[in-house]
């Protein structure tokens, strides 16, 4: 695969992961805000969002290079937001992990363009 195609594939995988992570954090917010009809609907939304985020993470993890650790930490911070029925999500920890992923992904992509 050409370096340009690899760059675009990685960029798109990182963007898809961020999009899924943001959607999952929105589910956590909506759950806390009481926007779901009941607990079952909230759990179903959490499960669907987590599945999407995990699938996007798997694309990054399979390659095993780049911001894999930062992506894993973001995924773990998201999962922690849903503990205890989502009553006390740690937004600060999630946002810090998300930002660390963004920085690491940008640095990795920048370095790959120079290679």
Secondary structure by P-SEA (a helix, b strand, c coil): ccaaaaaaaaaaaaaaaaaaaaaaaaaaaaaaacccccaaaaaaaaaaaaaaaaaaaaaaaaacccaaaaaaaaaaaaaaaacccccccaaaaaaaaaaaaaaaaaaaaaaaaac
